[in-house]
Every structure is written in C-alpha cells, then in structure tokens.
Amino acid sequence: MTSISTVNNTAALTVLRSGQNTSSVEGFLGSSNFKASSPAVFKGILTAFAENPSFVEQFNKEFKKQMEWTAPDGSHIHPNNASHNALIEVIMANRDAFPPGEFEIHTNLPDGASMHVTIPSAEDVKLARFAEDVAAKQKAYDDAVAAKEAAETPDPEAVKLKAMADVVKTLVLDSAQQETGETTSAPQAILAKPYLDEKKDAA
C-alpha cells in the first residue's frame, strides 16, 4: 500500500489544487489515513479528480449523504468512513477515468479499525454492466411476452360463465319460440318432456 506520506506526489496534488475545487476529497487523499495499492494508482486517482471537476462535486455530494445517514441506534459514521465510501462511489460511477487495472484502496479509522476494498478492473466492470444490461433487456422482453400471452389467454372462470350464459340464453329463446308456436329445440324438448307427460296422463 502507498500513502501520500511515503511517496512524492506533490505534483499530483498541485494539479488537483490547480482545478480550484479544493474540497474534502483533497484532504482525504492527502492524509496518512488513505492508502492506494501503488504510487501509480495513487497518482491516477488524484489526476482523475484534477482533470474532472465534476468528480469533486460527486464526491462532496456522496460524502454529505454518507454523513447525514443515521444508524438505528442514532449513531453516525466517521468522516473517514464516509470519505472512503464516497470515493468508491465516484470511482465506480466513472470507472474508465481511473487507473484501468484492478487496484486496492485502504482507509484507517480512528479506533484502530480500517476499511479495505478491491476495485475491479475497468474491463471487468464494463463486462459486468453489459451482462446486467442484457439481463434487464431480456427480463423486459420476457415480461412483455408474458403480459401479451396473459391478455390473449381467456380466464377459465370467464369461459365457464360465458358457457352458462349461452345455455341460459338458448333456453330462454327456445321458450319464447315455443310460446309463439315455433319448433321446440332439443334442449327445451328435454326440459319440457316431464311436464308434457304429466299433462298426457292427466287427460
């Protein structure tokens, strides 16, 4: 691991300051609490912030959000922790602007604890995001197909109700036809047969 206290990165810090965007990111990266896996990685991180003022704004915004977060017990995270998390967010959101290979960053906390994370290579991040994009598009397609099939497939209960309604309609129409002297249909004849037989017996 390499920190600014053990490597001569004065030039890189000067570049960062020259952007006239002095903020907590400069203080964090320039402290002995922050370490990178190599001098080249450390300088690459500084340069990325110096050449992209919007990264500083992103860092500050994320840092503020982290500091405003409150744990269930009412406690807040330490500024070093917030800076560490904010840095990761900026790097991952703008992966191509930082050192391309896999690298590590390390942050010391006041209580003796520390935070360590491995940043995947830019290529791995690109492949992972491509896979996520493909999966999202596939899911959207599958959902659309399922919705279309559901719309085209009749509800079984609705089919039953329609069949019953058709039977009732047929019986009602046949009954009306019988009253007007029209030919009785087979279903109506079957239903009327016991009644006709009773009338015949009574005669």
LINMO-V75448 format. One record per run of one state. SS is the DSSP state (A for helix, B for strand, O for the rest). FROM is the first residue (numbers start at 1). LEN is the number of residues. Records with the same first field share a line. If there is no record, write none. Layout:
SS=FROM-LEN, FROM-LEN
//
This chain:
O=1-1, 3-7, 19-5, 30-4, 37-2, 52-1, 69-10, 94-1, 98-5, 109-5, 120-2, 153-3, 180-6, 203-1
B=2-1, 34-3, 103-6, 114-6
A=10-9, 24-6, 39-13, 53-16, 79-15, 95-3, 122-31, 156-24, 186-17
//
